[in-house]
Amino acid sequence: MDKDYNRNIKLRCAVCGDDTSFEFNEDKSYVKCTRCGREYFGGYNEVVELNQELIDQELEDVKREVVADLKRDFNKSLKDVFKGNKL
C-alpha cells in the first residue's frame, strides 16, 4: 500500500463552530476564538479535548479506508499467486 493516510482535522470552536478564527499565544497554552470571543484557558489541549468526537470520527474513517485497501491488496495478491500457478 503506497497510500498516504495522513489527515488534517480542522478543530472547531465549541461555541460558534468556526474552524478558522483561532488565535493563540506562542506556546498554545491560551487560545481564543476571534469570531465569538470564547477563550480556552486550557489552550490547544482544551480545544482538542472538546473536538474529540470529530477526531474519533476521522480516525474511524481512516481505519475503514485502511481495511478496505488491505482487503483489496490482499485479494489482488491472491489472484496473482493463483494466476501464476494454473494447473
C-alpha positions in Angstrom: 0.0 0.0 0.0 1.5 3.2 -1.1 -1.3 5.4 0.0 -0.8 8.2 2.5 -3.4 8.1 5.3 -2.4 11.4 7.0 -5.3 13.7 7.7 -5.6 17.3 8.8 -8.5 17.9 11.1 -9.8 21.5 11.5 -10.7 22.0 15.1 -13.9 23.9 15.7 -14.9 26.4 18.4 -17.2 24.8 20.9 -19.4 27.8 20.9 -19.7 29.0 17.3 -18.3 26.1 15.3 -15.9 28.2 13.4 -12.7 26.5 12.4 -10.6 29.4 11.1 -10.7 32.1 13.7 -8.4 30.9 16.5 -5.6 33.0 17.8 -3.2 31.7 20.4 -0.1 32.6 22.3 3.4 31.3 21.4 3.2 28.0 23.4 -0.6 27.5 22.7 -1.4 27.4 26.4 -4.1 30.0 25.6 -6.5 30.0 22.7 -9.2 32.5 21.7 -11.9 32.3 19.0 -11.9 35.7 17.4 -15.3 35.1 15.9 -17.3 34.7 19.1 -14.7 35.6 21.8 -14.6 32.2 23.5 -11.4 31.8 25.5 -9.8 28.5 26.1 -7.7 28.8 29.2 -6.6 25.2 28.8 -5.1 26.2 25.5 -4.7 23.9 22.5 -5.2 20.8 24.6 -8.7 22.0 25.7 -9.7 22.7 22.1 -8.5 19.2 21.1 -10.4 17.6 24.0 -13.6 19.5 23.0 -13.2 18.2 19.5 -12.5 14.6 20.4 -15.7 13.3 18.8 -14.7 14.9 15.5 -11.2 13.4 15.8 -12.6 10.0 16.7 -14.9 10.0 13.7 -12.0 10.9 11.4 -9.9 8.1 12.9 -12.8 5.6 12.3 -13.0 6.8 8.7 -9.3 6.2 8.2 -9.5 2.8 9.8 -12.3 1.8 7.4 -10.2 3.1 4.4 -7.1 1.2 5.5 -9.1 -2.1 6.0 -10.7 -1.7 2.6 -7.4 -1.1 0.9 -5.8 -4.0 2.7 -8.6 -6.3 1.6 -8.3 -5.1 -2.0 -4.5 -5.6 -2.0 -4.7 -9.0 -0.4 -7.3 -10.2 -2.9 -5.2 -8.9 -5.7 -2.1 -10.7 -4.4 -4.1 -14.0 -4.1 -5.3 -13.6 -7.6 -1.8 -13.0 -8.8 -0.5 -16.1 -7.0 -3.2 -18.4 -8.4 -2.9 -16.9 -11.8 0.7 -17.9 -12.0 0.0 -21.4 -10.7 -2.5 -22.7 -13.2 -2.8 -26.5 -13.2 
